[in-house]
Amino acid sequence: MSSANQPLNQQIHNLYSEHHGWLQGWLYRKMGNRCDAADLAHDTFLRLLTRQIVKPLGNEPRALLAHIAKGLMIDRWRRQDIERAYLDTLADMPEAAVPSPETRLLILDTLMRIEALLRELPAVTRDTFLLSQIEGLTYGQIATRLNVSLITVKRHMRTAFIACLSVA
């Protein structure tokens, strides 16, 4: 029976058996850490198992695995950057104002979801939102800086706010 005719779980089992060692070695060379490589190799196969759309795994299994693993690696680096920035901010706070570990986890999770959401917005909407929320520019200043109309700025801000509300 060709791999295309096998059930998806069997295809993934075969893929795991034949390529897990290679994938973990490839990730180790990229990341320099065996534990992180093992985690991402696991997450790569988990991603295959939980795909919403079932489609053939293709004739280039290592290319597929590397593609998924690269995306997961980039996501991990983004999360680490966000966590590092948040912990740097906490380090500058008075001890009495530092949130509890549970609250920190909730805040980090929310920050990561917002970062992912912002990454998905069109560039001009994201830029408009960040100019307002991070740089504190007024809508008029944003319109001037981006060379767009005030109504366009308002439209982009509405889109960004609606997207942010979906994270909550």
Secondary structure, DSSP 8 states (H G I E B T S, - for coil): --GGGS-HHHHHHHHHHHHHHHHHHHHHHHHS-HHHHHHHHHHHHHHHHT-SS-----S-HHHHHHHHHHHHHHHHHHHHHHHHHHHHHHHTS-GGGS--HHHHHHHHHHHHHHHHHHHHS-HHHHHHHHHHHTS---HHHHHHHHT--HHHHHHHHHHHHHHHHHH-
